[in-house]
Every structure is written in structure tokens, then in C-alpha cells.
Amino acid sequence: MPMPRKDPELCRKIRDRVDKWEKYWTINRSLYYEWIDFVMGDQWREDESKLFERYNKIPLMMNKLGVLMNHLQGDQIQNTPNLQILPDEDVPVQDAQVRASLVRNISLNSDAKTVYQTVYGHSIVGGYGAYRVGTDYLHEDSFEQEILIYDFSDPNHAYWDVSARHKCKVDGMAAGFKTRVSRQWFRDRWGKDIESQIGTTAITEDSTVAFADDDSITTVDDYEREGKRINIYQLSDMKRTVVDEERLRKLEKRIVSAKKYIILNDEPVTVIQKRERVRYKIKHRQIAGDFILEETDFVSKQLPIIFVDQKSYYTKQGQQITRSFFKDVKDAQKYLNYLATQSAYMMKISRWDQFIMPRKCAATPDAQQQWRDPSVVNGALYYDETPSGAKPEQLRPPELSQSLMAQYDRTLMDIQTGTGMYNAQMGDMGNEISGEAIEGRKRAGYKNTQVPRNSLDIAIATGGEIINEMIPYIYDTQRTLVLPMPESAEQKVEINKPSDDYGMMMENDMTNGRFKIRLKPGLSYEGQKTEALQSMQLVLNADKSGTVFPMIADLYVENLPLDNNLELRNRLRTLVSPEIIEAGKTGKPLPPKPDQPNPEMMKIQLQQQALQQKEQQAQLDFQAKMKDLELKQAEIQRKALETQQDMTMEWEKFEVEKEIAAAELQETILRYQAESERVGADLQISHAQNMIKLLTHNPKHVGSDRG
């Protein structure tokens, strides 16, 4: 990393850039702080409070906007959008899945969601917010970096190019942010020599932070886009590959049939189109005073400071004016506070006399004692009788004017109609009876609150694009990551792993491939899970046979509102056959199952096989017996030659045994063949009966449905 250097001219240029934005943004910055104070702080101006105090009135606040703000933020927490990462060219399926999982893990992890909640709160109340995409080392002793998302405690610490036209202002020529640090921290980080050369500056009317004072120093992280005009070329291969001038120069050139060709993947191609475009790179500089503390290339084509708009508009002079979500109900909220203040004042000045009576009713000391404070007297109240018969009469307590109560109710309704957030949407009981009617009322209310949430969704998708552009440069080495993958909640994935001895091929390659980032249409990820669970529950309720759940058990558990459902998911997945899971992914019908044989036919076939085995065994036994007899005859013949005895009778005896064995074998074979023919006849009869049943079968339920 280069050492800090002094460059007054460049630092002044960056500070002028900040001042230009702050002058342009003066109106919106004032509105932002005004709205933050009104919704989250005091809703009475100082002059209004003093005026009420002069008339002995207590300025009350009945803040309904803070509750609405909490509801909007809670709704956003439950509806963080889902990003769709699509490969823009041929990429291995596993690489595409890992890349998509990595982008989503950075963009939508728990820390990132906290950032989005902060940004959303700023935008709905103040009219706009901001967050940034950056990098940091994995830990203090690491050289590997990771991509992180950061929020701003105050979006006015960020600045952009006034000419930016993208909704998130990532297409301007510059953007950045200011950070205020103590001088002690600065000395520890950059040294006392540099710190001592940074003097104090006064805060201007258009700025929010001084660049330096006696206790602190403001550093500026500036991102400047620098453009360069280049030519790009489209080649004549099947994929119509597009290359720039640098890559075109590196490709091999050959002369074939007196014509010059470019060799791309061992294929001769030519240039079919050429056009000029501007290629941008971003230079990141951190400055303090007149010093450039750091200067590096930021590995993205878009500026990493992302503006989050609520719903702004432009004047005819081109000035952007931001709007708070609560702009249309500010007067209603103030009127509600006036009504509460006036009601309290009327209660304050009202008399609290409880009884009215003639003086003679409390003439004696005992009566006077108890009537001084009748509320503390237990039991009956005694009074002195008067000649006229008069007695104490109880007074009714003071009541508020009915017109004030009617105005109060009307003002509450004005706040609801002004924000589009009605009681039913907030969870209160309404006139709706059925669940579908309640959900319909909620969906109607969401149409108004969808506007600021859609702006945040666009900003999240823009951040995803920047993260995707940064991944090939930040995650360019072999390392192991823990990512949520389609087949498991979290698993270790090794990226950029060489798959050959030469390092030419890599598994889970994060350095190549082009991808597009899109917001998934429809509900957010959590909203889609809730709706999918409700839909599947309806299907299961309609299934009386109980055959559907084993087909969708894995999908059902995927949508359950559980933080850790991995074990439950793995268990229920065993209920679903691999064929059904594959059919769900491909959309192809299940392969036909082989016909299951009739049990009776299987029994007959087994009998045939047993008979064949017995016949074969009988032949083997016969051959063994004949071999034994031949050996005995050979033994008799040998003895006859040695002893010169007549062995004719013994020889004939063995011949007779051979004939008997042959006859027995023939009988056994004939018996087995007859039995096999009988079993075969039974098999044919059973087959014929099955064919008759198939040809004459008429399901009764078909006729009953029609009739």
C-alpha cells in the first residue's frame, strides 16, 4: 500500500466536490432533519411551546407516526427481497450455484438486513437513506478480504454527483462519504506528524461536519469514476464472442487461403462488428486535510455509495426534492396534538366541586369538618337540616365537548387515509369476518406501503450487482466458505479449487463468468414461503387419501417458519422418492413403473423353476451313480485279472443296477415333465383370466361421477 502523501490540489478538488453536493442538497438536508425530529422527537416548535405555556396550556403529543414507522420497518424485516442471480454465458452448474449463493449470502445475511432496516427507517421518515459496499480483512492477521455492507448513522454524511441519473446514483462520476474520528485515533493510525499538519476548519452553513477542529478530524473517502474510450469487437464464432482491443491483440492470427483469420479456441474466426464504448474504472482515495492517506482501485464499474430514495420529484429547474412517507399527514398529526392540548386545558380549568348546598346544611362544626373533603369520608355524609328542607346535591363531573371527540376521531381517520395504513392492516379488528376478506384488506393497504419498499428493493438489487462485480477480484484465491446451498442450510464450500495438476481447471471458479442480478418477481422470500405454506396446506386439507404429503414433504418443511429446520427437512425428505424429486426439478413425468406380476402367476412360475431344478438334480444324481458303478466294474475287472477268478455274475449285477438307475431317471424326468406341463397349463389359464379382467373391467366410480 502506498505511503500517505501531500497533494493540496487534489484534496481541494475533492472538498469542492463535497461542498458542491451539500449546497445542491441544502433543502433536502433541512427537510430530513425536520422530519426526523417530528416523527422521532418533539413535534412542537419552540415558539409554539412557549405560546401555549403563556396561556397556561400544556403542549401534549399524541404521536401516531412513530407507531406507523415501527410497523413499516417490521413489515420490511419480514419481507426482505430475494435476489435472482442468472449466468449470462455458459457457466458450470455448480459454479453458478456457488456464485449465486455467495452473492445472496453477502447481500441478504443478518448483518446486511440490519443495514437495510436502518436505511429503510431513514428513507420513510427523512425521505432518503444510504448504504455502501466495501471490503475488510477477515481478521487482524489475515490478508484475505471479504465484501461487507455498511450503513450510515446519518445519510447526509454521504455525497454524490449532482448529474447522476440512476435511481441509486451509482452512475455519477464521483461519490463518497465523510467520517469523523478523534485526533487521538488519527495519530495512532497515521502518525503524529500528519495529524499535527491538519489544522482546524469552521463548519459552514451548507455543511453538516467540519473538516477538522480541535478534537476531531473528518476523513473523506472519495470514489471517482475515470472513463477510457475503447473499441470492442464481435467475432464470427457460434457464440458471437465479444472481445476488447487488448484481448484481440493477444489472440493468435493465421493466414488461411490468403485471408487473415483470428484463432479462437482452435477455430478460425473473423471480426463481424466493431463499436466504440467507454470503459470505467473507479479510483478510491481517502483524504484528510491536504493528505492522500490511501489510494487504491475499487473493483467495480458502479459507485459503491448507494442512494435509497423514498419518493422524490424534480422541479422545473432540475432540483430533486425528497418526500417523507408521512408528508401528507403532518398537518393531521399536528391537529391531533392541538386537540389533545385543548382537551387537557379544558380538563385543567374545569371546577372539581362535587356537591352544591346551602350554607345552613353545614352550620355545625362536625358537618363543616366532613364537607371540607367529602371524598375521604367513609360511610354516609351527614348534613344539618334547614327550615326550607334543602339538602346537598351531587354535581356531575366535567365532560369533554362532543365536537372535540368527533374531531379527534376524524383526525385519526385522516392519518389512516393519508398513509394508506388502516386499522385492519395494523392488526385491529374490522368489519371483515372471513380470513380471505382480512387478507384482501391487508393486500389493499400494502399497495401504498409498497412504494417505499420497492425503492429499497431496487437499492438492494443494485448493491447485489456491485457485489457480483467485486467477487472475481476479492474472492480470487482458494479458500473455504460456509454458504447456504440448495441441498443444505449451510455447508462448507471450497472455491477456486484446482481440479488438475497444472491448475488450468478449477472447481467452483469465482473468477470467471458473467452474471445478471434481478429481483425475483412477486412476494419477497419470506412472503413467498408463507404463501407457499398456505397453498400447500390447502392442498393437503383437500387430500382425503393422504397420498399427497409423501410427495411434497420436503417442500412443506422448507417453508416452515423455523430458523433451523435442517434435521426435520432431512427426515421428511426420506418420504419423497428420488423419482418424484427429479420430476419436480425437470417437469418431466415419472418414468413408467414395470408391471408387477400377478401373485398367482408368480407362484406358478416358482413351481416351474422348482421342477426344473429337481429334474436337473435327478440327472446329476444319475450321472454320479453311473460313475460310481463304472468304478466298481473297473475294480472287479482288475481283481479278475489278478486272481484269475470268474467275475461274470458280479459284472452282470452292476449292469442290472445301471439299467435300474436309467429307468428310475427316465421315470423321474417323465413325472417332472408332466407336472411342469400341468403348471404351464395353469399359468396359461391364469394369464387368460387376467386378460379377460382387463378387457371387461369398467370402474364403478366413473359411472357414479357422471350419473
C-alpha positions in Angstrom: 0.0 0.0 0.0 1.5 3.4 -0.9 2.5 5.7 1.8 0.4 8.9 2.6 1.4 11.8 0.5 0.6 15.5 0.5 -1.4 16.7 -2.5 -3.2 20.0 -1.7 -4.7 20.5 -5.2 -6.3 17.0 -5.4 -7.6 17.3 -1.8 -9.1 20.7 -2.6 -10.8 19.2 -5.6 -12.4 16.5 -3.5 -13.5 19.0 -0.9 -15.0 21.2 -3.6 -16.9 18.2 -4.8 -18.3 17.7 -1.3 -19.3 21.3 -1.0 -21.0 21.3 -4.4 -23.2 18.4 -3.3 -24.0 19.9 0.1 -25.1 23.2 -1.5 -27.3 21.4 -4.0 -28.8 19.2 -1.3 -29.4 22.0 1.3 -33.2 21.9 1.0 -33.4 18.1 1.3 -31.0 18.1 4.2 -33.1 20.6 6.1 -36.3 18.6 5.4 -34.5 15.4 6.5 -33.7 16.7 10.0 -37.1 18.4 10.3 -38.8 15.1 9.6 -36.5 13.1 11.9 -37.3 15.5 14.7 -41.0 15.5 14.0 -41.5 11.7 13.8 -39.0 10.6 16.3 -38.5 13.6 18.5 -40.5 16.7 19.6 -43.5 17.7 17.3 -43.8 21.2 18.8 -41.7 24.0 17.6 -40.0 26.1 20.3 -42.2 29.2 19.6 -45.4 27.1 19.7 -44.5 25.6 23.1 -43.8 29.0 24.6 -47.1 30.3 23.3 -49.0 27.5 25.0 -47.1 28.0 28.2 -48.0 31.7 28.2 -51.7 30.7 28.2 -51.1 28.0 30.9 -51.6 25.2 28.4 -49.5 22.0 28.4 -48.4 21.1 24.8 -49.2 17.4 24.5 -48.1 15.0 21.8 -50.2 12.1 20.6 -47.6 10.7 18.2 -49.2 8.2 15.9 -46.5 8.4 13.2 -43.9 6.6 15.3 -46.1 3.6 15.6 -46.7 3.6 11.8 -42.9 3.9 11.3 -42.3 0.8 13.5 -45.0 -1.1 11.6 -43.4 -0.3 8.3 -40.0 -1.3 9.5 -41.4 -4.5 11.0 -43.1 -5.3 7.7 -39.8 -4.8 5.8 -38.0 -7.1 8.2 -40.4 -9.9 7.3 -40.2 -9.1 3.6 -36.6 -8.7 2.6 -36.5 -9.4 -1.2 -35.0 -12.4 -2.8 -32.3 -11.9 -5.5 -32.1 -14.0 -8.6 -28.5 -14.5 -10.0 -28.6 -15.7 -13.6 -25.5 -16.7 -15.6 -25.1 -14.6 -18.7 -23.0 -17.1 -20.5 -22.1 -20.8 -20.3 -21.0 -21.5 -16.7 -20.9 -24.9 -15.0 -24.0 -25.5 -12.9 -22.0 -26.0 -9.7 -20.1 -22.8 -10.3 -23.3 -20.9 -10.9 -24.9 -22.2 -7.8 -22.0 -21.3 -5.6 -21.7 -17.8 -7.2 -25.5 -17.2 -6.6 -25.2 -18.5 -3.0 -22.2 -16.2 -2.4 -23.9 -13.1 -3.7 -27.1 -13.8 -1.7 -25.1 -14.6 1.4 -23.3 -11.2 1.3 -26.4 -9.2 0.2 -29.0 -10.9 2.5 -27.2 -12.1 5.6 -28.3 -11.0 9.1 -25.8 -8.1 9.2 -26.9 -6.8 5.8 -30.6 -7.0 6.8 -29.8 -4.8 9.8 -28.3 -2.3 7.4 -31.4 -2.4 5.3 -33.6 -1.8 8.3 -31.6 1.3 9.2 -31.7 2.6 5.7 -35.4 2.0 5.3 -36.1 3.9 8.5 -34.1 6.9 7.3 -35.9 6.9 3.9 -39.5 6.5 5.1 -39.1 9.2 7.8 -36.5 11.6 6.3 -37.2 10.9 2.6 -33.9 9.2 1.7 -31.2 7.0 3.1 -27.9 5.5 2.0 -25.6 2.5 2.5 -22.3 1.4 1.0 -20.5 -1.7 -0.2 -16.9 -2.1 0.9 -14.3 -4.7 1.9 -12.4 -5.6 5.0 -9.9 -8.2 6.1 -11.2 -11.4 7.6 -9.4 -10.7 10.8 -6.4 -8.6 12.0 -3.8 -11.2 11.0 -5.3 -12.1 7.6 -4.5 -11.0 4.1 -7.8 -12.3 2.7 -10.6 -9.9 2.3 -14.4 -10.2 2.3 -17.2 -8.0 0.9 -19.3 -6.3 3.5 -22.3 -3.9 3.6 -22.2 -0.8 5.8 -24.8 1.7 6.9 -24.6 5.4 7.7 -25.9 6.7 11.0 -26.7 9.8 9.0 -27.1 9.6 5.2 -26.1 13.3 5.0 -22.5 12.1 5.6 -22.6 10.7 2.1 -22.4 12.7 -1.1 -22.9 12.0 -4.8 -22.5 13.6 -8.2 -25.4 16.1 -8.9 -25.5 14.8 -12.5 -26.2 11.2 -11.6 -29.3 9.8 -13.2 -29.6 6.3 -11.8 -32.2 6.0 -9.1 -29.4 4.9 -6.7 -26.9 7.5 -8.1 -24.3 4.8 -8.8 -23.7 6.1 -12.4 -22.3 9.5 -11.4 -18.7 10.5 -11.9 -18.0 10.6 -8.1 -19.4 9.7 -4.7 -18.1 9.3 -1.2 -18.7 9.8 2.5 -17.3 11.6 5.5 -16.2 10.0 8.7 -15.4 12.0 11.9 -12.6 10.5 14.1 -10.9 11.7 17.2 -7.4 13.2 16.8 -6.0 10.5 19.1 -7.3 7.7 16.9 -5.9 9.5 13.8 -2.5 9.8 15.5 -2.5 6.1 16.3 -3.4 5.2 12.7 -1.5 7.7 10.6 1.1 9.2 12.9 1.6 12.4 14.9 3.5 14.1 12.0 0.5 14.0 9.7 -2.0 14.8 12.4 -0.1 17.9 13.5 -0.2 19.3 10.0 -4.1 19.2 9.8 -5.4 22.5 11.2 -8.9 23.4 12.2 -11.7 24.5 9.9 -15.1 26.1 10.7 -18.4 24.4 9.8 -20.2 26.2 7.0 -23.8 26.9 6.7 -24.2 24.3 3.9 -22.2 21.5 5.6 -23.0 19.2 8.5 -19.5 18.4 9.7 -16.4 20.5 9.9 -13.3 19.0 8.1 -11.3 19.4 11.3 -11.5 21.0 14.8 -9.5 20.9 18.0 -10.8 17.4 19.0 -11.5 15.6 15.7 -10.6 15.2 12.1 -13.0 14.4 9.3 -11.7 11.9 6.7 -13.3 11.8 3.2 -13.5 8.5 1.3 -13.9 9.6 -2.3 -14.7 7.3 -5.2 -14.0 8.8 -8.7 -15.0 7.1 -12.0 -12.4 7.5 -14.7 -13.5 6.7 -18.2 -11.5 5.5 -21.2 -12.8 5.1 -24.7 -12.1 1.7 -26.2 -13.2 -0.4 -29.2 -15.0 -3.7 -28.8 -15.3 -6.4 -31.5 -17.8 -9.2 -32.1 -16.3 -12.3 -33.6 -17.9 -14.8 -36.0 -17.9 -17.9 -33.8 -21.2 -19.6 -32.9 -21.4 -17.7 -29.5 -20.7 -14.3 -31.2 -17.9 -13.7 -28.6 -17.2 -10.0 -27.8 -13.6 -9.0 -27.1 -11.8 -5.7 -26.4 -8.7 -4.4 -28.1 -6.3 -5.9 -25.6 -7.7 -9.4 -25.9 -7.9 -9.2 -29.6 -4.2 -8.4 -29.8 -3.4 -11.4 -27.7 -5.3 -13.8 -29.9 -3.3 -15.8 -32.5 -3.5 -14.7 -36.1 -3.2 -17.0 -39.1 -3.2 -16.7 -42.9 -5.6 -19.3 -44.5 -6.1 -19.2 -48.2 -4.6 -15.7 -48.5 -7.1 -14.5 -45.9 -6.2 -13.4 -42.3 -8.1 -15.2 -39.5 -8.2 -14.9 -35.7 -7.8 -18.2 -33.9 -10.3 -18.5 -31.0 -10.5 -21.9 -29.2 -8.7 -23.5 -32.2 -11.3 -22.2 -34.5 -10.6 -19.6 -37.3 -13.0 -16.6 -36.9 -13.2 -13.0 -38.2 -14.5 -9.7 -36.9 -18.0 -9.1 -37.9 -18.8 -5.9 -35.9 -16.9 -3.1 -34.2 -18.1 -0.3 -32.0 -16.7 2.2 -29.5 -17.7 2.4 -25.8 -16.4 3.9 -22.6 -14.9 1.7 -20.0 -14.9 3.0 -16.5 -12.7 2.2 -13.6 -13.1 3.6 -10.1 -10.3 5.2 -8.0 -10.7 5.2 -4.3 -8.9 7.9 -2.3 -9.1 8.6 1.4 -8.1 12.1 2.4 -7.7 14.3 5.5 -6.6 17.9 5.3 -4.2 18.1 2.3 -3.0 14.5 2.6 -3.9 11.5 0.5 -4.0 8.8 3.1 -4.9 5.8 0.8 -5.3 5.4 -2.9 -6.5 2.2 -4.5 -8.5 0.9 -7.4 -12.1 -0.1 -6.5 -13.0 -3.3 -8.3 -16.4 -2.3 -9.6 -17.9 -0.4 -12.5 -20.5 1.3 -10.4 -20.0 3.6 -7.4 -20.4 1.8 -4.1 -22.3 4.5 -2.3 -26.0 3.6 -2.9 -28.7 6.3 -2.5 -32.1 5.0 -1.3 -35.0 7.2 -2.3 -38.4 7.2 -0.8 -40.3 9.0 -3.5 -38.7 12.2 -4.7 -39.7 14.6 -7.5 -37.8 17.1 -9.7 -38.7 20.8 -10.1 -38.7 22.5 -13.4 -35.2 23.8 -12.5 -34.0 20.2 -12.2 -33.7 20.3 -8.4 -34.5 17.0 -6.8 -36.9 17.3 -3.8 -37.3 14.3 -1.5 -40.5 13.4 0.3 -41.1 11.7 3.6 -43.7 8.9 3.6 -45.5 10.9 6.3 -45.6 14.2 4.4 -49.3 14.1 3.7 -50.3 13.5 7.3 -48.1 16.0 9.1 -50.9 18.6 9.4 -53.2 15.9 10.7 -50.7 14.8 13.3 -50.3 18.4 14.4 -54.0 18.9 14.6 -54.3 15.8 16.7 -51.7 17.4 19.1 -53.8 20.6 19.2 -56.9 18.7 20.1 -55.1 16.8 22.9 -53.7 20.0 24.2 -57.0 21.8 24.2 -58.8 18.8 25.8 -56.2 18.8 28.6 -56.6 22.5 29.1 -60.4 22.2 29.4 -60.0 19.5 31.9 -57.4 21.6 33.8 -59.7 24.7 34.1 -62.8 22.8 34.9 -64.1 23.0 38.5 -64.0 19.9 40.6 -66.8 20.8 43.1 -68.6 17.6 44.0 -71.7 19.0 45.7 -73.8 22.1 45.9 -75.8 23.1 49.1 -76.9 26.0 51.2 -74.6 27.2 54.0 -77.1 26.1 56.7 -76.5 22.4 55.6 -73.0 22.7 57.2 -73.6 25.0 60.1 -72.3 22.9 62.9 -68.5 22.2 63.3 -69.0 18.4 62.7 -70.8 18.9 59.4 -68.2 21.5 58.3 -65.4 19.1 59.0 -66.7 16.3 56.8 -67.9 18.6 54.0 -64.5 20.2 53.6 -63.4 16.9 51.7 -66.3 14.6 51.4 -64.3 12.2 49.2 -62.4 10.9 52.2 -65.4 10.2 54.4 -66.3 6.6 54.8 -70.0 5.7 55.0 -72.8 8.3 54.9 -72.4 12.0 54.6 -74.3 13.9 57.3 -75.7 17.5 56.9 -77.6 19.9 59.0 -81.3 20.2 58.4 -82.6 23.6 57.2 -86.0 25.1 57.7 -86.7 25.0 54.0 -85.8 21.3 53.7 -82.9 21.9 51.3 -80.1 19.3 51.2 -76.8 18.9 49.3 -77.0 17.9 45.6 -74.2 16.0 43.9 -72.7 17.6 40.7 -71.8 15.7 37.6 -68.1 15.6 36.7 -66.9 17.8 33.8 -67.2 16.3 30.4 -65.2 17.0 27.2 -67.0 18.6 24.3 -68.5 16.0 21.9 -67.2 18.1 19.0 -63.7 17.7 20.3 -64.2 13.9 20.4 -65.6 13.9 16.9 -62.7 15.9 15.6 -60.3 13.6 17.3 -61.8 10.5 15.5 -61.9 12.3 12.2 -58.2 13.2 12.5 -57.3 9.6 13.2 -59.1 8.6 10.1 -57.2 11.4 8.1 -53.9 9.8 9.2 -55.1 6.4 8.0 -56.3 7.6 4.6 -53.2 9.8 4.2 -50.8 6.9 4.8 -53.0 4.1 3.4 -52.4 2.2 6.6 -55.8 1.2 8.1 -56.6 -0.4 11.4 -57.1 -3.8 9.8 -53.6 -3.7 8.3 -52.3 -2.8 11.7 -53.9 -5.9 13.3 -57.1 -4.3 14.7 -60.5 -5.9 14.3 -62.5 -4.6 11.4 -65.8 -5.4 9.6 -64.2 -8.3 7.8 -65.3 -11.8 9.0 -63.5 -14.4 6.9 -59.8 -14.8 6.7 -59.8 -14.1 3.0 -61.5 -10.8 3.5 -59.0 -9.8 6.1 -56.1 -10.7 3.8 -57.7 -8.8 1.0 -58.0 -5.7 3.1 -54.3 -6.1 4.1 -53.2 -6.5 0.5 -55.1 -3.4 -0.5 -53.2 -1.5 2.3 -49.9 -2.8 1.1 -50.3 -1.1 -2.2 -49.4 2.3 -0.7 -46.6 1.0 1.5 -45.1 -1.0 -1.4 -43.8 2.3 -2.9 -41.0 3.0 -0.4 -40.3 -0.8 0.0 -39.9 -1.1 -3.8 -37.3 1.7 -3.7 -35.3 -0.2 -1.1 -35.6 -3.4 -3.1 -34.1 -1.6 -6.1 -31.3 -0.4 -3.9 -30.7 -3.9 -2.6 -30.6 -5.3 -6.2 -28.1 -2.5 -7.2 -25.9 -3.5 -4.2 -26.1 -7.1 -5.4 -24.8 -6.0 -8.9 -21.9 -4.2 -7.3 -21.1 -7.3 -5.1 -21.2 -9.5 -8.1 -18.8 -7.3 -10.0 -16.4 -7.3 -7.0 -16.4 -11.1 -6.4 -13.9 -12.1 -9.1 -11.3 -9.7 -7.6 -11.9 -10.2 -3.9 -12.6 -14.0 -3.9 -9.8 -14.8 -6.3 -7.9 -17.3 -4.2 -8.5 -20.8 -3.0 -10.4 -20.7 0.3 -13.3 -22.4 2.2 -16.6 -20.6 2.7 -19.7 -21.5 4.7 -22.6 -20.9 2.3 -26.3 -21.8 2.2 -26.7 -24.3 -0.7 -29.9 -25.7 -2.2 -29.3 -29.1 -0.7 -28.5 -27.9 2.9 -29.0 -24.9 5.1 -25.2 -24.3 5.4 -22.2 -26.2 4.2 -18.5 -25.7 3.6 -17.7 -24.9 0.0 -14.2 -24.7 -1.3 -13.9 -22.1 -4.1 -11.2 -21.8 -6.8 -10.0 -25.3 -6.1 -7.6 -26.7 -8.8 -9.1 -29.8 -10.4 -6.0 -30.8 -12.4 -2.2 -31.0 -11.8 -1.5 -27.9 -13.8 -4.0 -25.5 -12.2 -5.7 -24.9 -15.5 -9.1 -26.1 -14.4 -10.8 -25.1 -11.2 -13.9 -26.2 -9.2 -16.3 -23.5 -8.0 -14.4 -20.9 -10.0 -15.4 -17.4 -8.8 -13.0 -15.5 -11.1 -14.9 -16.2 -14.4 -18.3 -15.9 -15.8 -20.8 -13.1 -16.3 -24.0 -12.9 -14.3 -27.1 -10.8 -14.1 -28.8 -9.7 -10.8 -32.5 -9.5 -10.8 -35.2 -9.0 -8.1 -37.3 -12.1 -8.1 -40.9 -11.1 -9.1 -43.8 -11.5 -6.7 -43.5 -11.6 -2.9 -40.3 -11.4 -1.0 -38.5 -14.6 0.1 -40.3 -14.8 3.5 -43.6 -13.7 1.9 -43.3 -16.4 -0.8 -42.6 -19.0 1.9 -45.7 -18.0 3.9 -47.9 -18.0 0.8 -46.4 -21.4 -0.4 -47.1 -22.9 3.0 -50.7 -21.7 3.0 -51.2 -23.1 -0.6 -49.7 -26.5 0.3 -51.9 -26.6 3.4 -55.0 -26.1 1.3 -53.9 -29.0 -1.0 -53.2 -31.3 2.0 -56.6 -30.5 3.5 -58.3 -31.4 0.3 -56.4 -34.7 0.0 -58.5 -37.3 1.8 -56.4 -40.3 0.8 -53.2 -39.0 2.4 -51.1 -39.7 -0.7 -50.1 -36.1 -1.4 -47.9 -35.4 1.7 -45.3 -38.1 0.9 -44.9 -36.3 -2.5 -44.4 -32.8 -1.1 -43.0 -33.4 2.4 -39.6 -31.9 1.6 -41.2 -28.7 0.1 -43.6 -28.4 3.1 -40.8 -28.3 5.7 -38.7 -25.9 3.5 -41.4 -23.3 4.0 -42.0 -23.8 7.7 -41.2 -20.6 9.8 -38.3 -22.3 11.6 -34.7 -20.9 11.8 -33.1 -24.3 11.9 -35.1 -27.0 10.1 -32.2 -29.0 8.6 -32.8 -32.1 10.7 -36.5 -32.1 10.2 -36.0 -31.4 6.5 -33.6 -34.3 6.1 -36.0 -36.7 7.9 -39.0 -35.7 5.8 -37.0 -35.9 2.6 -36.8 -39.7 3.1 -40.5 -39.8 2.5 -40.2 -38.5 -1.0 -38.8 -40.8 -3.7 -35.8 -39.6 -5.8 -38.0 -40.0 -9.0 -40.5 -37.5 -7.6 -37.8 -35.0 -6.6 -36.2 -35.3 -10.1 -39.6 -34.9 -11.8 -40.2 -31.7 -9.7 -36.9 -30.2 -10.9 -37.2 -31.2 -14.6 -41.0 -31.0 -15.1 -40.9 -34.4 -16.9 -43.4 -37.1 -16.0 -42.4 -40.0 -13.8 -40.9 -43.0 -15.7 -43.4 -45.8 -16.0 -43.1 -48.5 -13.4 -42.5 -52.1 -14.6 -45.7 -54.2 -14.5 -46.0 -56.0 -11.2 -46.6 -59.8 -11.9 -49.8 -61.4 -10.6 -49.1 -63.2 -7.3 -50.8 -66.4 -8.6 -48.6 -66.2 -11.8 -45.5 -65.7 -9.6 -46.4 -68.8 -7.6 -46.8 -70.9 -10.8 -43.5 -69.6 -12.2 -41.8 -70.5 -8.9 -43.3 -74.0 -9.1 -41.9 -74.4 -12.7 -38.5 -73.3 -11.6 -38.5 -75.8 -8.7 -39.5 -78.6 -11.0 -36.7 -77.7 -13.4 -34.2 -77.7 -10.6 -35.4 -81.1 -9.4 -35.1 -82.5 -12.9 -31.6 -81.2 -13.2 -30.7 -82.5 -9.7 -32.0 -86.0 -10.7 -29.8 -86.0 -13.8 -26.8 -85.0 -11.7 -27.6 -87.8 -9.2 -27.9 -90.4 -12.1 -24.6 -89.3 -13.5 -22.9 -89.6 -10.1 -24.4 -93.1 -9.6 -23.3 -94.3 -13.1 -19.8 -93.1 -12.4 -19.8 -95.0 -9.1 -20.9 -98.2 -10.8 -18.3 -97.8 -13.6 -15.6 -97.5 -10.9 -16.9 -100.7 -9.2 -16.9 -102.6 -12.5 -13.3 -101.4 -13.2 -12.3 -102.7 -9.7 -14.0 -106.1 -10.4 -12.2 -106.3 -13.7 -8.8 -105.6 -12.1 -9.4 -108.3 -9.4 -10.4 -110.9 -12.1 -7.1 -110.3 -13.9 -5.1 -110.6 -10.7 -6.8 -113.7 -9.3 -7.9 -115.4 -12.5 -11.4 -115.7 -11.0 -14.7 -115.6 -12.9 -16.4 -112.2 -12.0 -19.2 -112.5 -14.6 -22.1 -112.6 -12.1 -20.8 -109.5 -10.2 -20.3 -107.7 -13.6 -23.9 -108.5 -14.6 -25.2 -107.3 -11.2 -23.7 -103.9 -11.8 -25.2 -103.8 -15.4 -28.6 -104.5 -13.9 -28.1 -101.7 -11.4 -27.3 -99.4 -14.3 -30.4 -100.3 -16.1 -32.5 -99.8 -13.0 -30.9 -96.3 -12.4 -31.6 -95.4 -16.0 -35.2 -96.5 -15.7 -35.7 -94.5 -12.5 -34.2 -91.4 -14.1 -36.5 -91.8 -17.1 -39.5 -92.1 -14.7 -38.4 -89.1 -12.7 -38.0 -87.0 -15.8 -41.4 -88.0 -17.2 -43.0 -87.3 -13.9 -41.4 -83.8 -13.6 -42.3 -83.0 -17.3 -45.9 -83.9 -16.7 -46.0 -81.8 -13.5 -44.4 -78.9 -15.4 -46.9 -79.2 -18.2 -49.7 -79.0 -15.7 -48.2 -76.0 -14.1 -47.7 -74.4 -17.5 -51.4 -75.0 -18.3 -52.3 -73.3 -15.0 -50.1 -70.4 -16.0 -51.8 -70.0 -19.3 -55.2 -70.2 -17.7 -54.2 -67.5 -15.1 -52.9 -65.3 -17.9 -56.1 -65.6 -19.9 -58.2 -64.8 -16.9 -56.1 -61.6 -16.3 -56.6 -60.5 -19.9 -60.4 -61.1 -19.6 -60.4 -58.9 -16.4 -58.5 -56.1 -18.2 -60.7 -56.2 -21.3 -64.0 -56.3 -19.4 -63.1 -54.0 -16.4 -65.4 -50.9 -16.0 -64.6 -48.8 -12.9 -67.8 -48.1 -11.0 -66.7 -44.6 -9.8 -66.6 -43.3 -13.4 -70.2 -44.1 -13.9 -71.2 -42.7 -10.5 -69.5 -39.4 -11.2 -71.4 -39.0 -14.4 -74.7 -40.2 -13.1 
